[in-house]
Amino acid sequence: MPVMGKILNVDAIQNAMQARGLNRARVAREVGVSRTAVTKWLTLGDFPRPDKLLKLGMLLGLGFKQLVAETVDPMEPVVAFRRKGGRKTKQDHLERAKHMGLLLRQLAPSLPFDQLSRPATLRAPVCEYRYLQRVAHKIREEIKVPDAKPIQFRDLIGQFARLHAVIIPVVWGDKSHHENALHVYLPDSMTTWVYLNLDSNIHDFKFWMAHELGHVYAPTLREDEGEDFADAFAQALLFPEASAAAAYAMLSKTRAKGARVNRIKAIALDYGISPTTVNLALQDYAREHGAEPVDVGKDIHAASANFNKKFPTVAEQSFPRIPPSAKEYISVCREVFQSPFFDALQRHIGATGVSAGFVETVLQLPLRDAREIIEELR
């Protein structure tokens, strides 16, 4: 079945094959698929997986835009990666994520969500201080956490479920790019699927959870606009104006930069967030109120790095051993993160008998690990 919203540019592919003297059998051998698979591609009966599409393009000397023709599909999965610095998301990352979204679509009917109601979203989300503070206050009222108190992981986890969002904890190892969080929104079922890498520092992980919650509340915002909103939303939710005001009053009386950094670190420890988040919230508070900033400059980056090193990763806190067994992994997903993902996957396996390849692709795991999960769920 072709990927929704995309079809192969068959004319360009066949012209490139002819120019290079390649037949279907040779293409199949070079790309690592059967000749039947190539025939299905060229007759639009199937669409290559991202890794095969990449190999096909390299073989034929065609870029993505030459290989693939865009079609309009309002139901195509919408994906977003947690932005990491100035790094760019490559096209093959997006295609792989959208393919994962197509597989997740098969699990949506098995989720324990009300199929008749639309999950709550923000009517007109904007990245503006006063608006974000009102939104953060409203959400904190819903989860019964006062503005001056820290939000706990259980508070965030519960809110995901209320919004028809499925947390998918994954153990992907230490990542320096943007694979620490992946957001997939399926317009047809109005469900959101959030991959969160447990091999992450606990304070960064909480921020990423809040960031992804921002995406869930504002599914209409895409790309940089969506990322900017989600970052600002996470900051306002985890360290709102009331907390920033109290911290500002204390820090404005502290003149020494080193003493300010230490106070920020102490506040961050109380709230379970990064010192960087506290510092940025203080800057925004001062700017909003026309007050003198209590910024500590670049010292906060080194302070945050040293602060984070003292704490284990979420995976280290969650599992008795690394890597966890399939049973341990599934148990933490169900019991700690209250995720319905494996319940839905278990129903799908029972109903369709899908292979380990399905689990391998949807969780981006080695095939051996995928087989262990299949066996555990049977």
N, C-alpha and C positions, 0 to 999 in steps of 0.2 A: 504494500500500500504506500503510495507516495506521501512524503511529508507534507502536511497541510500548509498551504501558502507558498510552496516552492516546487518547481519542476525543473528537470534537467533541460539545458539548452542542447537538444539532440543534434540539431544542424551543426552547431559549432564543434561538438564532440566528434561527430562523424567526419567532418572536414579535417579535423586535427588528426584523426586516426588514418585517414587516407593520405594525408601529407607525410606521415611518418611510416607508412607502410604497415600499419597495425591492423590485424583482424580481431574479432571478438575473443578468440581463444588466447591470443597473445596478451590482450588487455587483461583478461581474467587471470592469467598466470602472473603478470607483473603486479597487479593490484592485490592478489591473494584471495580471489573469490572463484566461484564456479562460472563456467561459460553461460549457464542458465541465468545467473544473477546479472551478468552484463546484458544479456538479451532483455531481461525485465527492465533494466535501467533505460535502455534505448527505446523501449516501447512504452515508457512511462507507467509500467506496471509496478515499479518499486523505486525507492530513492535510497542512494547509498548512505550508510552510516558515516558520521563525520570523519573517522579515520580513513575510511575507504574513499570518501570524496576527496580528501586531501591527497591521497596517493594517486587518484585518477588525474587530478589537476597537475600534479608534478610530472606524471608520465606524458601528458599531452601538452604540457607547457601552457596551460590555461589557468587564469586567475579565477577567484570565486565568482566574480560578476560575469565572467565569460561562460563559466560552467552552469550557472544556475539562473533561471528566470524567476523573478518575483511575481507572485500572484496575490491578489487581495484576499485575505482571509481574516475576518474579524474575530474568529475563534482561535487563532493561532496562539500558542503559549507565549506569555510575556515574561521575559527573564531579566534579572538584574544581578550583577555581582557586587559584593561589598568592595567599594573602591579602596585601593591601597596606594596612597601617594599619587604620583603622576603616571602610574602604569596604565597602559591601554589594554582593553579587552579585545582579543583577536577574534576574527570571524569564526574560526573553528571552535573557540570556547563557546560562542553564542549558539552555534549550530548543535554542538553536543548538548548544551543545556536545553535547547528547544526539543531535541529528540527525547531527552529525559522527561520533559513535560508531556510529550505524547504518550509515553508509557504511564505516567502518573494519571493521565486522563482515564485509563482503564480501571484505576483503583478508586476514583472519586465516588462511584455509586455505592461502594462498601463503607464509606465513612459514616460515623454516627451523628451526622448533622441534619438539621431540619431542612428538608428539601424544598419547602414551600416559602421560606422567608429569605430575604436578601440580607447578608451580613452588614453590619453598620460600617459606614465609611464617612469621612469628612466631606461636607458639601462642597467647599471651595478652599482647599488647602493652600496656604501661602507661607513662604519662609520669612515671617515677620515677627519680631520679638513679642509684642503684646498678644498677637493671635496665638502663638505657640504656647505662651504661658496660660492662656485661657484653656486651650486644649489639654495641656498637662494637668491643670487643676481639675478639669472635668473627669479625666481618666483616673486620677488619684481618688476622686470621690467614689467612682465606680468600684475601685478595688479596695476602698476603705483604708488608704494610707495618707495621713496628713501631709501637707506640703513640706513641712520641716523634718520629716522622717525619711529614712532610707527605704527604697523599694527593694524587696527581696526577689530571688529567682522565682519562687512559687507565685508571686504576684504577676510577673510577666507571663509565666507559663499558663496560668488560668485565663489571661486575657487573649492569648492566641486562640484557645479553644472557642471562646465566645465569638470570635470573628471568623470562624470557619477556616482557620489557618492551622496547618499541620507542621509541627516541628519534626524534622528528620535529623537527629543527631548522627554525625558520622565521625569516623576516626581516620582522617586523611593524612596524618603526620604534620610536622611543622611546615607551614606554608609561608612563603615570603611574598607571594603575588596577591591574588584576590580570591583564592579558593576557600577562604575561611568562612564565607557565608554566600549562599546562593538563594535567590528568591525566584520562584516560579508561580505565576498567576495564570489560572485557567479560566478564561472568560465564560466558557459554556457552563461550567458548574459553579462559578464564582467562588472557587476554592483557591487558597494560597498554600504553597508548600515551601518551607524554609529549611534549607540545609545549613546546619551549624557545625563547624569543625570543633570537636571536643579537645583536640590537641592544641589548645589555645590558653593563654593566660586568663585566669578567672575574671579579672577586672575588664580586660578587653572583651571577653565573652559576654559579660553583662551588657556592655555598651552595644555590641553587635546585635544582641537580642532586642534591645530597645530600638535600635536602628531598623531592624527588620519589621518590628511592630509598626514603625512609622510608615513603611512601605505598605503594610496591610491596610492602614487607615487611609492611605492616599494612592490607590492603584492607578489613578489617572495620570499621575506625574511619572514621567519616564526619563531615563538617561541622567544627565548631570542635574537637571532640575529635581528629579526624584531623589538622587543621592544627597544633594544639599539639604533638601527638606528632611530626609530621614536622619541625617546627622544632627540637625538643629532640633528636631523632635526628641531624639534620644537624650540630648543634653538637657533640654527643658524638663523632660520627664524624670530623669535621674537626679538632677540637681536644680530644682526650680527656683524661682525668684525669691521665695521666702528663705530658702537655704542660702542663696547667694547674698542676700541682704545681711543675714547674720554673720556670714563669713567675712563680708566686706567691712562691716563695722569693727570686727576684731582685727583684721589685717591692716586696716588703715591706720591703726595705732602702733603698728609694728614697722619700724623703719629699716632695720637691717635685712638685706635681701636673703641671707641664709636663714634667718629666723622666719621670714615669710614662707620660704620654701618648706621648712619643717612643719609649719602650721598647716599649709596646704596638704602636705602628706598625711598629717594626722586627721584632717577632715575627710580626705579621700578614703582612709582606712575605715572611718566610722560609716561612710556611705557605701563602701564596697565598690568604689569606682576608681578610675585612674586619676592621679594628680593633674594630668593634662586636661581632663574634663572639668575639674574644679576650676582650674586657671582660666580656661576659655569662658566658663560661665561667669566668672568674676569680671572679665574684660567686657563681656556683653552687658552685664548689669551696670557697670560704670558708664558705658557708652549710652545706654538707654536713659540713664538718670543724669547725664551731663556731669558726672563726678570724676575726680582725679583717679586714674587707673592705679591698681595695686599690682600691676604686672611684674613678674620676676624675670622677664626676658628668656633667653635661651637656656638658662639654668634648669628650667622646668623639664626639659626633654631628658637630660641626663638623670635628673631626680626621678622621673617617671620610670625610666628604664631600670634603674637600680631598685626602685620600689617593687616593680613587677617581678623581678628575679627572685624575690623572697617567697613567692607563692607558687604552689604547684599548678599544673594545668588542670583543666576540668576533667580530662580523661584520668589523670593520676588520682584525683579526688573521687572519681566515680567508680573505678574498677579496682579489684584486688590485684590485678596484674595487667601488664601491657605487652602485647595486644590482648584484648579480652577474648574469651571464647564466644561463640555465637549465642549461647544461652545467657551469658553475662551481659552481652551487648543488648540483646533484645529485652532483657529484664530491666535494665537501666532506662532504655527508651520508653518502656511502658510505665514503669513505676515512678521514676524520678521526673521525667519530662512529660508524663501523662499524654504521650503521643499515640494516636490511633493508627499510625502508619502500619505497624506490623500486624495489627488485627485486620486491617483492610488487605494487606498483602497475603495474609494467611487465608482469608476467604477467597481471594483471587486464585491462589495456588490450588486450593481445593476444588474450585469450580472449573478451572481451565487446564490445570496441570502444566503451567508454564515452566520452561526450563530455567536452569541456573543463569543462563545468558540474560534473561529478563532482569534478574536481581543484580547481576554484574553491571549492567548498563544503568539501571535506575539508581543504584547506590555508588556507582563508580568504584567497585571493589575488585580485587583479584578474583578470578573464577573459582579458585579453591575456597575462598571465604564465602562466596555466593552459594556454593554447594552446601556448605555447613549450615548456612541460614535456611536454605530450602529444607534440609533434613530436620532441623530444629522445629520448623513450623508445620511439618507434616504430622 
